[in-house]
Amino acid sequence: MVGGRRILDRLVDAFAEAFPTPPLLVVNDPMAERWRTGLAMHPDLRPGEGALGGLHTAVALGAGRPVVVAAWDMPFVPAALLGELADGLKDQDAFLPASDGRRGVEPMLAAYGPACLAPIAAALDREDRRAIAFHDAVRVGILPLERVRAFGDPALIFLNVNTPEELTHAEAAWQARASARS
């Protein structure tokens, strides 16, 4: 919970605002069906492969259509950024936002076309589970960091809540944003 709402609900709402089709949740928890009704939920097609395995599943389930993905522990993803990422696939196989992170891009908030499926599978076959392991085999476009900033603070947009400290940080950021709006 961040700002009194589940992070998952915030993401589902962002996807619903950005796209006409309901989002699909790639999840391996057997209790996931209880998390929220009305969502298609699928486990990884290749269990135990980490984040790249999740990307593989999302692209495969896209059934030849492009997909936009977001890690479901990111509470500050704006709907407009999701749309911008989807638009970036017009001339690319993958379109990722630039970040200040260690990779320089955020692969878990990005758009992937069907041409990524075989290169992702090949990376998994060679046991390279890095989320960017297949980038050299596809056309990758990058949304410049200046453009990402038009949607908000990249440090917040890309914040993953995986620890109690990150949850505390996310809640404080949410409260600061709420105070600034009022």
C-alpha positions as CSV (number, residue, x, y, z in Angstrom):
1,M,0.0,0.0,0.0
2,V,1.2,3.5,-0.9
3,G,-1.0,6.5,-0.3
4,G,-3.8,4.2,1.0
5,R,-4.0,2.1,-2.2
6,R,-2.3,-1.0,-3.4
7,I,0.5,-0.5,-5.9
8,L,-1.1,-3.1,-8.1
9,D,-4.3,-1.1,-8.3
10,R,-2.4,2.1,-9.1
11,L,-0.7,0.3,-12.0
12,V,-3.9,-1.3,-13.3
13,D,-5.5,2.2,-13.3
14,A,-2.6,3.7,-15.2
15,F,-2.8,0.9,-17.9
16,A,-6.6,1.3,-18.1
17,E,-6.1,5.1,-18.7
18,A,-3.5,4.5,-21.3
19,F,-4.9,1.5,-23.3
20,P,-8.4,0.2,-24.3
21,T,-7.5,-3.5,-23.4
22,P,-7.2,-4.7,-19.8
23,P,-3.7,-5.4,-18.6
24,L,-2.3,-8.9,-18.2
25,L,-0.5,-9.8,-15.0
26,V,2.5,-12.1,-15.2
27,V,2.7,-13.6,-11.7
28,N,3.8,-16.8,-10.2
29,D,2.1,-16.6,-6.8
30,P,-0.7,-19.2,-6.5
31,M,-2.7,-16.7,-4.4
32,A,-2.7,-14.1,-7.2
33,E,-6.2,-14.8,-8.4
34,R,-7.4,-13.2,-5.1
35,W,-5.4,-10.0,-5.6
36,R,-7.9,-8.4,-8.0
37,T,-10.8,-9.6,-10.1
38,G,-11.0,-8.9,-13.8
39,L,-7.3,-9.4,-14.6
40,A,-5.9,-12.1,-16.8
41,M,-3.2,-13.7,-14.8
42,H,-0.5,-16.0,-16.2
43,P,2.5,-17.6,-14.6
44,D,5.9,-17.5,-16.3
45,L,6.1,-19.8,-19.3
46,R,9.7,-20.6,-18.3
47,P,9.6,-20.7,-14.4
48,G,12.6,-19.6,-12.4
49,E,14.1,-17.3,-15.1
50,G,13.7,-14.0,-13.2
51,A,12.7,-10.7,-14.7
52,L,13.7,-11.8,-18.2
53,G,11.4,-14.8,-17.9
54,G,8.6,-12.4,-17.1
55,L,9.4,-10.3,-20.2
56,H,9.5,-13.5,-22.2
57,T,6.0,-14.5,-20.9
58,A,4.5,-11.0,-21.6
59,V,5.9,-10.9,-25.1
60,A,4.8,-14.4,-25.9
61,L,1.3,-13.8,-24.5
62,G,1.1,-10.7,-26.7
63,A,0.5,-13.1,-29.5
64,G,2.3,-11.2,-32.1
65,R,1.2,-7.7,-30.9
66,P,3.5,-5.2,-29.1
67,V,3.3,-5.1,-25.3
68,V,4.1,-2.5,-22.7
69,V,5.3,-3.8,-19.4
70,A,5.7,-2.4,-15.9
71,A,7.0,-4.2,-12.8
72,W,4.0,-4.4,-10.6
73,D,5.9,-2.9,-7.6
74,M,6.3,0.6,-9.2
75,P,3.7,2.9,-7.6
76,F,4.5,6.1,-9.6
77,V,4.1,5.0,-13.2
78,P,2.1,7.7,-15.2
79,A,-0.4,6.5,-17.8
80,A,1.0,9.1,-20.3
81,L,4.4,7.5,-20.1
82,L,3.0,4.1,-20.9
83,G,1.4,5.6,-24.0
84,E,4.6,7.3,-25.0
85,L,6.5,3.9,-24.7
86,A,3.9,2.2,-26.9
87,D,4.2,4.9,-29.5
88,G,8.0,4.4,-29.6
89,L,7.6,1.0,-31.1
90,K,6.7,2.4,-34.5
91,D,10.3,2.2,-35.6
92,Q,11.8,-0.1,-33.0
93,D,11.5,-3.6,-31.7
94,A,12.0,-2.4,-28.1
95,F,11.5,1.0,-26.6
96,L,12.9,1.8,-23.2
97,P,13.0,5.0,-21.1
98,A,16.5,6.3,-20.2
99,S,17.3,6.3,-16.5
100,D,20.0,7.3,-14.1
101,G,20.2,3.6,-13.0
102,R,23.1,1.3,-13.5
103,R,22.0,0.1,-17.0
104,G,21.1,3.6,-18.2
105,V,17.6,2.3,-19.2
106,E,14.6,0.9,-17.3
107,P,13.8,-2.5,-19.0
108,M,11.0,-3.3,-16.6
109,L,9.0,-0.3,-17.7
110,A,9.2,-0.5,-21.4
111,A,7.6,-1.5,-24.7
112,Y,8.5,-4.7,-26.6
113,G,7.4,-5.9,-30.0
114,P,7.0,-9.4,-31.2
115,A,10.5,-9.4,-32.8
116,C,11.9,-9.6,-29.2
117,L,10.4,-13.0,-28.5
118,A,13.1,-15.2,-30.2
119,P,16.0,-13.1,-28.9
120,I,14.7,-13.2,-25.4
121,A,14.3,-17.0,-25.6
122,A,17.8,-17.3,-27.0
123,A,19.2,-15.3,-24.0
124,L,17.3,-17.5,-21.6
125,D,18.6,-20.6,-23.4
126,R,22.2,-19.4,-22.9
127,E,21.3,-18.7,-19.2
128,D,21.8,-14.9,-19.6
129,R,18.9,-13.6,-17.4
130,R,19.8,-9.9,-17.6
131,A,16.7,-7.9,-18.6
132,I,18.8,-6.4,-21.4
133,A,20.5,-9.6,-22.5
134,F,18.7,-9.6,-25.9
135,H,19.1,-6.0,-26.9
136,D,22.0,-6.6,-29.3
137,A,19.7,-8.8,-31.4
138,V,16.8,-6.2,-31.8
139,R,16.3,-2.6,-32.7
140,V,16.3,-0.7,-29.4
141,G,15.0,2.8,-29.1
142,I,15.6,5.0,-26.0
143,L,13.2,7.7,-24.7
144,P,15.7,10.4,-23.7
145,L,15.9,11.2,-20.0
146,E,14.8,14.8,-20.6
147,R,11.6,13.4,-22.2
148,V,11.1,11.0,-19.3
149,R,11.3,14.0,-16.9
150,A,8.3,15.5,-18.6
151,F,6.3,12.8,-17.0
152,G,7.7,13.2,-13.5
153,D,10.8,12.6,-11.4
154,P,12.5,9.5,-12.9
155,A,13.8,8.4,-9.5
156,L,10.1,8.1,-8.4
157,I,8.7,6.8,-11.7
158,F,11.3,3.9,-11.7
159,L,11.1,3.3,-7.9
160,N,10.6,-0.4,-7.2
161,V,9.2,-1.2,-3.7
162,N,11.0,-4.4,-2.7
163,T,12.1,-3.6,0.9
164,P,10.5,-2.0,3.9
165,E,12.9,1.0,3.4
166,E,11.7,1.5,-0.2
167,L,8.1,1.3,1.0
168,T,8.8,4.0,3.6
169,H,10.5,6.1,0.9
170,A,7.5,5.6,-1.5
171,E,5.0,6.5,1.2
172,A,6.9,9.7,2.1
173,A,7.1,10.6,-1.6
174,W,3.4,10.0,-2.0
175,Q,2.6,12.2,0.9
176,A,4.9,15.0,-0.4
177,R,3.2,14.8,-3.8
178,A,-0.2,15.0,-2.1
179,S,0.9,18.0,0.0
180,A,2.2,19.8,-3.1
181,R,-1.1,19.3,-4.9
182,S,-3.2,20.8,-2.0
